[in-house]
Amino acid sequence: VGGRLVDLADEPVPLPDMRGRVVLPNARSQTYAQLALDDDSLQAFADRHAVRDAGLHDGGHLLNALIGWRGDPHVSPPHLLSSLLIGGGFWLVAWAWTVLYRAQQQRALARSGPYAWIRHPQYAGFLLVLTGFLMQWPTLLTLLMYPILVVMYRRLARLEEAEVRRSLGRAYAEYADHTPAFLPRWGGHAPRTPEHPA
């Protein structure tokens, strides 16, 4: 049940659960009885208890409140977009890892797959996942940690690039000159040369 625990010695307070039903504390059994309400009653209830209900599950979906979404928060546009970002981020990380692993086995520069468009697709994937989770469940902690993690991933990428520049020299310098770090260019991917095919 998505309702808060209520001290049964107090006056029973109806609480909405995650499916839009109202939960009432049942003092005799110390369990919850569920009553279905029509949309108008639920809205009136939400209006009366806005501050009290801020800690409930649905209250965590801040973007839904900002756009006025009244339905299930898990099928709202912000939640669906965040799910795409999370899924796409994990997919990008996995795809980049397979390309990088093959390149390392051949002791070559990874220039194919996502590395043809950006130099750090794994970090970009992690940032997509973080952005998706931030959209889905913005909290004070995630709002504070997000910019810190972005700066840390950028710094880590620069440290790794310095190491790769030392080991691969001119080949990496040319690749870096034509390939953006995190966001792909609209015009396409890095140009291929006979020396460094994708």
C-alpha positions as a Python dict, from the first residue, in 0.01 Angstrom:
ca = {
    (1, 'V'): (0, 0, 0),
    (2, 'G'): (135, 344, -88),
    (3, 'G'): (-8, 526, 217),
    (4, 'R'): (185, 656, 517),
    (5, 'L'): (168, 483, 852),
    (6, 'V'): (-71, 663, 1083),
    (7, 'D'): (-79, 653, 1464),
    (8, 'L'): (-410, 478, 1521),
    (9, 'A'): (-463, 672, 1843),
    (10, 'D'): (-503, 985, 1632),
    (11, 'E'): (-807, 1059, 1424),
    (12, 'P'): (-792, 838, 1112),
    (13, 'V'): (-663, 1032, 812),
    (14, 'P'): (-747, 903, 463),
    (15, 'L'): (-436, 851, 252),
    (16, 'P'): (-414, 795, -126),
    (17, 'D'): (-220, 492, -250),
    (18, 'M'): (-29, 461, -579),
    (19, 'R'): (-337, 353, -778),
    (20, 'G'): (-552, 654, -689),
    (21, 'R'): (-751, 476, -416),
    (22, 'V'): (-790, 613, -68),
    (23, 'V'): (-659, 414, 225),
    (24, 'L'): (-825, 440, 566),
    (25, 'P'): (-668, 306, 885),
    (26, 'N'): (-888, 37, 1039),
    (27, 'A'): (-845, 64, 1417),
    (28, 'R'): (-994, -280, 1493),
    (29, 'S'): (-756, -486, 1280),
    (30, 'Q'): (-477, -228, 1249),
    (31, 'T'): (-482, -290, 874),
    (32, 'Y'): (-597, -70, 589),
    (33, 'A'): (-936, -80, 421),
    (34, 'Q'): (-943, 52, 68),
    (35, 'L'): (-1226, 256, -77),
    (36, 'A'): (-1246, 358, -440),
    (37, 'L'): (-1324, 724, -501),
    (38, 'D'): (-1428, 900, -817),
    (39, 'D'): (-1187, 1154, -969),
    (40, 'D'): (-1363, 1458, -818),
    (41, 'S'): (-1345, 1317, -465),
    (42, 'L'): (-980, 1224, -508),
    (43, 'Q'): (-900, 1571, -640),
    (44, 'A'): (-1081, 1737, -351),
    (45, 'F'): (-890, 1512, -113),
    (46, 'A'): (-557, 1600, -278),
    (47, 'D'): (-637, 1971, -262),
    (48, 'R'): (-719, 1953, 111),
    (49, 'H'): (-411, 1747, 203),
    (50, 'A'): (-148, 1885, -36),
    (51, 'V'): (119, 1948, 227),
    (52, 'R'): (52, 1630, 421),
    (53, 'D'): (69, 1416, 106),
    (54, 'A'): (396, 1561, -25),
    (55, 'G'): (586, 1265, 123),
    (56, 'L'): (380, 1000, -54),
    (57, 'H'): (510, 806, -353),
    (58, 'D'): (331, 1017, -612),
    (59, 'G'): (466, 1332, -447),
    (60, 'G'): (816, 1233, -561),
    (61, 'H'): (723, 1274, -927),
    (62, 'L'): (787, 1648, -928),
    (63, 'L'): (776, 1694, -1306),
    (64, 'N'): (427, 1543, -1314),
    (65, 'A'): (310, 1801, -1062),
    (66, 'L'): (471, 2081, -1263),
    (67, 'I'): (290, 1983, -1583),
    (68, 'G'): (-36, 1908, -1398),
    (69, 'W'): (-39, 1534, -1473),
    (70, 'R'): (-330, 1373, -1287),
    (71, 'G'): (-302, 1011, -1401),
    (72, 'D'): (-69, 728, -1309),
    (73, 'P'): (275, 887, -1269),
    (74, 'H'): (442, 585, -1430),
    (75, 'V'): (284, 653, -1770),
    (76, 'S'): (325, 1030, -1771),
    (77, 'P'): (532, 1194, -2048),
    (78, 'P'): (822, 1282, -1812),
    (79, 'H'): (835, 927, -1675),
    (80, 'L'): (824, 770, -2021),
    (81, 'L'): (1098, 1007, -2144),
    (82, 'S'): (1310, 928, -1840),
    (83, 'S'): (1264, 555, -1904),
    (84, 'L'): (1388, 606, -2261),
    (85, 'L'): (1692, 797, -2132),
    (86, 'I'): (1772, 526, -1877),
    (87, 'G'): (1726, 241, -2126),
    (88, 'G'): (1913, 426, -2399),
    (89, 'G'): (2195, 510, -2161),
    (90, 'F'): (2242, 148, -2056),
    (91, 'W'): (2226, 39, -2421),
    (92, 'L'): (2491, 297, -2517),
    (93, 'V'): (2720, 183, -2233),
    (94, 'A'): (2687, -182, -2338),
    (95, 'W'): (2740, -107, -2709),
    (96, 'A'): (3044, 111, -2638),
    (97, 'W'): (3192, -150, -2407),
    (98, 'T'): (3181, -422, -2676),
    (99, 'V'): (3348, -191, -2933),
    (100, 'L'): (3614, -79, -2684),
    (101, 'Y'): (3683, -437, -2575),
    (102, 'R'): (3740, -548, -2937),
    (103, 'A'): (3967, -250, -3001),
    (104, 'Q'): (4172, -324, -2689),
    (105, 'Q'): (4212, -688, -2794),
    (106, 'Q'): (4352, -567, -3126),
    (107, 'R'): (4556, -292, -2956),
    (108, 'A'): (4382, -40, -3180),
    (109, 'L'): (4197, 287, -3135),
    (110, 'A'): (3819, 241, -3099),
    (111, 'R'): (3670, 440, -3386),
    (112, 'S'): (3365, 238, -3486),
    (113, 'G'): (3016, 211, -3342),
    (114, 'P'): (2942, 490, -3096),
    (115, 'Y'): (3311, 592, -3100),
    (116, 'A'): (3259, 713, -3457),
    (117, 'W'): (3030, 986, -3320),
    (118, 'I'): (3171, 1068, -2976),
    (119, 'R'): (3495, 994, -2787),
    (120, 'H'): (3332, 899, -2456),
    (121, 'P'): (3012, 706, -2528),
    (122, 'Q'): (3027, 510, -2202),
    (123, 'Y'): (3036, 827, -1994),
    (124, 'A'): (2766, 980, -2215),
    (125, 'G'): (2558, 668, -2149),
    (126, 'F'): (2608, 701, -1773),
    (127, 'L'): (2502, 1066, -1796),
    (128, 'L'): (2187, 966, -1986),
    (129, 'V'): (2104, 718, -1709),
    (130, 'L'): (2166, 980, -1440),
    (131, 'T'): (1952, 1233, -1627),
    (132, 'G'): (1672, 979, -1659),
    (133, 'F'): (1677, 900, -1288),
    (134, 'L'): (1690, 1270, -1204),
    (135, 'M'): (1378, 1327, -1416),
    (136, 'Q'): (1201, 1029, -1264),
    (137, 'W'): (1270, 1101, -902),
    (138, 'P'): (1418, 1446, -833),
    (139, 'T'): (1524, 1481, -472),
    (140, 'L'): (1749, 1726, -295),
    (141, 'L'): (2028, 1467, -293),
    (142, 'T'): (1998, 1386, -667),
    (143, 'L'): (1980, 1757, -753),
    (144, 'L'): (2300, 1817, -556),
    (145, 'M'): (2484, 1508, -681),
    (146, 'Y'): (2399, 1540, -1051),
    (147, 'P'): (2629, 1837, -1131),
    (148, 'I'): (2904, 1685, -916),
    (149, 'L'): (2886, 1359, -1112),
    (150, 'V'): (2885, 1544, -1444),
    (151, 'V'): (3203, 1730, -1345),
    (152, 'M'): (3364, 1408, -1219),
    (153, 'Y'): (3288, 1216, -1541),
    (154, 'R'): (3424, 1504, -1747),
    (155, 'R'): (3741, 1515, -1537),
    (156, 'L'): (3783, 1138, -1558),
    (157, 'A'): (3743, 1156, -1937),
    (158, 'R'): (4020, 1418, -1958),
    (159, 'L'): (4255, 1207, -1744),
    (160, 'E'): (4192, 902, -1961),
    (161, 'E'): (4243, 1105, -2277),
    (162, 'A'): (4582, 1226, -2154),
    (163, 'E'): (4686, 864, -2101),
    (164, 'V'): (4560, 756, -2445),
    (165, 'R'): (4734, 1052, -2612),
    (166, 'R'): (5062, 938, -2456),
    (167, 'S'): (5018, 579, -2573),
    (168, 'L'): (4863, 637, -2920),
    (169, 'G'): (5009, 976, -3004),
    (170, 'R'): (4915, 1127, -3339),
    (171, 'A'): (4641, 873, -3417),
    (172, 'Y'): (4442, 975, -3111),
    (173, 'A'): (4513, 1346, -3164),
    (174, 'E'): (4365, 1327, -3516),
    (175, 'Y'): (4067, 1130, -3392),
    (176, 'A'): (4005, 1381, -3109),
    (177, 'D'): (4030, 1673, -3352),
    (178, 'H'): (3737, 1536, -3556),
    (179, 'T'): (3525, 1366, -3286),
    (180, 'P'): (3342, 1552, -3010),
    (181, 'A'): (3377, 1430, -2652),
    (182, 'F'): (3017, 1375, -2534),
    (183, 'L'): (2762, 1518, -2779),
    (184, 'P'): (2764, 1410, -3144),
    (185, 'R'): (2772, 1666, -3422),
    (186, 'W'): (2456, 1699, -3624),
    (187, 'G'): (2654, 1654, -3945),
    (188, 'G'): (2756, 1295, -3866),
    (189, 'H'): (3053, 1110, -3732),
    (190, 'A'): (3428, 1143, -3749),
    (191, 'P'): (3571, 1120, -4101),
    (192, 'R'): (3737, 791, -4185),
    (193, 'T'): (4084, 787, -4331),
    (194, 'P'): (4267, 500, -4504),
    (195, 'E'): (4508, 502, -4209),
    (196, 'H'): (4229, 466, -3952),
    (197, 'P'): (3922, 292, -4094),
    (198, 'A'): (3621, 258, -3868),
}
